[in-house]
Amino acid sequence: MKEDAYRRYIREVIRAILRGIVLFLLSISLIITQDKHSILTQLFLPDGSIKIALPALVFLFSVIYIWYYTCLGAKIMRRKIQIYIGYTRAIIVASTMAMALQYF
């Protein structure tokens, strides 16, 4: 891979991870402000609505999105990127477990 293409690839991966983190944080803030228990089960109840469960679905989507792009970024063997990806994955796993224990 040429150096210029390699740098563009790094920038694209970092931008994608940052977009995913913004989406992740917005979905967490919506879930916390709604403060509903069993958010995902609201989809399957007769009186449930997608409006209640949408932040949880966005949260799950953003976790998958970030994890996918960290896997793509893990192929790059640069120390700074690897440290950034490791911290990002640790934050994602810890906050996903905390959200799962609290709300799902």
Order of alpha helices (4+ residues) and beta strands (2+ residues): alpha-alpha-alpha
